[in-house]
Amino acid sequence: MNVDLVSGALGAEVNNFDLNSLSNKNFEEVNNLLLEHKVVFFRDQSLTLEKFIKIASMFGPIEEHAYVKGIEKYPQITRIIKAANEKNQWGEGWHSDVSYDLTPSKVIILKSLKIPPIGGDTVFSNMELALETLDEDIKKIIQNKRAIHTSNGSKFFVENYSKMESNGKIGEQYSNEHPIIRTHPETGKKILYVNPTYTKKIVGLPDDESSDLLNNIFKHQERLDLSCRFKWTENAVAILDNRSTQHYAIADFYPERGLGHERVMDRISIVGDKPF
């Protein structure tokens, strides 16, 4: 197993390792890499759906997506499809997956099945580093503050994606409060835990003050020096710590630079804990 850093902020690509060989004996080594680098990448991984589920289950109980129907016979796996005629991308915008849940996902695992010849990269950002580099005056304001995270409903996940199917929970909306600074349950590190897709308001602040403060934080979180960018190839796997990162699927499918090509990914998420 060889490990190459993807950027100075986070991310590592693991070479010469077949995830089919992941076992109880070597799982700790992979999990330690994940905790250290926040997101780890593996290329050229030939995994059956059964093996994909088995590997994911080593990180904890698997959960189904709140709004999207999973693969037939494998509801734990969400197949993310950008149809050939679509310009939009599932996962656009900075976010931490399902932060609107009471117990947001612990780990997200993505496997690429079909990749356009150009475009469709994913960017990841380190929210521990985001907190460390945050303006000290803002840090003082958000100490012990909580924020409301709200889902955007079923349409957000299926309306603009012809091959994404709702699981029937069309009218349901989820909303929960979480600490703005959360503690990682395995490392004890502090994390800046808000995101522009799902975080709507800081509890206890007037609407305008909350909006201004959140916008300043979101702008800080978007700094390029907090991020790494991964260029997908077919049969690549990304395992990301959803507690300490955000990610952004880039929709750069411009004319003659990606249109006319499908982008297909399989996704599994692991049940997380209540942020504290």
ChimeraX attribute file (.defattr): number of C-alpha atoms within 10 A of each C-alpha:
attribute: neighborCount
match mode: 1-to-1
recipient: residues
	/A:1	7
	/A:2	9
	/A:3	15
	/A:4	12
	/A:5	14
	/A:6	18
	/A:7	15
	/A:8	12
	/A:9	20
	/A:10	24
	/A:11	28
	/A:12	24
	/A:13	19
	/A:14	18
	/A:15	14
	/A:16	11
	/A:17	15
	/A:18	15
	/A:19	19
	/A:20	14
	/A:21	11
	/A:22	16
	/A:23	12
	/A:24	9
	/A:25	8
	/A:26	10
	/A:27	16
	/A:28	14
	/A:29	11
	/A:30	15
	/A:31	17
	/A:32	11
	/A:33	18
	/A:34	20
	/A:35	16
	/A:36	15
	/A:37	21
	/A:38	27
	/A:39	27
	/A:40	26
	/A:41	23
	/A:42	20
	/A:43	21
	/A:44	16
	/A:45	16
	/A:46	16
	/A:47	16
	/A:48	10
	/A:49	13
	/A:50	9
	/A:51	13
	/A:52	21
	/A:53	19
	/A:54	15
	/A:55	19
	/A:56	19
	/A:57	16
	/A:58	16
	/A:59	17
	/A:60	14
	/A:61	12
	/A:62	22
	/A:63	16
	/A:64	19
	/A:65	18
	/A:66	19
	/A:67	22
	/A:68	23
	/A:69	21
	/A:70	22
	/A:71	14
	/A:72	9
	/A:73	7
	/A:74	13
	/A:75	15
	/A:76	19
	/A:77	26
	/A:78	22
	/A:79	23
	/A:80	25
	/A:81	20
	/A:82	25
	/A:83	19
	/A:84	14
	/A:85	13
	/A:86	19
	/A:87	18
	/A:88	16
	/A:89	21
	/A:90	19
	/A:91	18
	/A:92	14
	/A:93	16
	/A:94	22
	/A:95	22
	/A:96	29
	/A:97	22
	/A:98	20
	/A:99	28
	/A:100	23
	/A:101	20
	/A:102	17
	/A:103	15
	/A:104	22
	/A:105	24
	/A:106	22
	/A:107	24
	/A:108	22
	/A:109	23
	/A:110	22
	/A:111	27
	/A:112	22
	/A:113	19
	/A:114	18
	/A:115	21
	/A:116	20
	/A:117	13
	/A:118	16
	/A:119	19
	/A:120	20
	/A:121	17
	/A:122	18
	/A:123	17
	/A:124	26
	/A:125	29
	/A:126	26
	/A:127	28
	/A:128	23
	/A:129	20
	/A:130	24
	/A:131	20
	/A:132	13
	/A:133	13
	/A:134	15
	/A:135	13
	/A:136	10
	/A:137	8
	/A:138	14
	/A:139	17
	/A:140	10
	/A:141	10
	/A:142	16
	/A:143	11
	/A:144	11
	/A:145	15
	/A:146	20
	/A:147	23
	/A:148	19
	/A:149	25
	/A:150	20
	/A:151	21
	/A:152	15
	/A:153	16
	/A:154	20
	/A:155	14
	/A:156	12
	/A:157	18
	/A:158	19
	/A:159	12
	/A:160	15
	/A:161	19
	/A:162	12
	/A:163	13
	/A:164	20
	/A:165	19
	/A:166	18
	/A:167	15
	/A:168	12
	/A:169	13
	/A:170	13
	/A:171	9
	/A:172	12
	/A:173	14
	/A:174	15
	/A:175	17
	/A:176	17
	/A:177	19
	/A:178	26
	/A:179	22
	/A:180	24
	/A:181	23
	/A:182	22
	/A:183	19
	/A:184	17
	/A:185	15
	/A:186	7
	/A:187	9
	/A:188	9
	/A:189	11
	/A:190	18
	/A:191	22
	/A:192	25
	/A:193	25
	/A:194	29
	/A:195	25
	/A:196	17
	/A:197	21
	/A:198	20
	/A:199	25
	/A:200	19
	/A:201	22
	/A:202	24
	/A:203	16
	/A:204	10
	/A:205	13
	/A:206	10
	/A:207	13
	/A:208	10
	/A:209	12
	/A:210	17
	/A:211	15
	/A:212	11
	/A:213	17
	/A:214	21
	/A:215	14
	/A:216	14
	/A:217	21
	/A:218	17
	/A:219	10
	/A:220	16
	/A:221	26
	/A:222	15
	/A:223	11
	/A:224	13
	/A:225	15
	/A:226	21
	/A:227	24
	/A:228	21
	/A:229	19
	/A:230	18
	/A:231	12
	/A:232	23
	/A:233	17
	/A:234	18
	/A:235	18
	/A:236	18
	/A:237	27
	/A:238	22
	/A:239	22
	/A:240	25
	/A:241	24
	/A:242	25
	/A:243	28
	/A:244	26
	/A:245	27
	/A:246	25
	/A:247	23
	/A:248	19
	/A:249	21
	/A:250	19
	/A:251	20
	/A:252	16
	/A:253	21
	/A:254	12
	/A:255	9
	/A:256	9
	/A:257	13
	/A:258	22
	/A:259	18
	/A:260	16
	/A:261	20
	/A:262	18
	/A:263	23
	/A:264	17
	/A:265	21
	/A:266	20
	/A:267	22
	/A:268	25
	/A:269	30
	/A:270	23
	/A:271	17
	/A:272	20
	/A:273	15
	/A:274	14
	/A:275	19
	/A:276	12
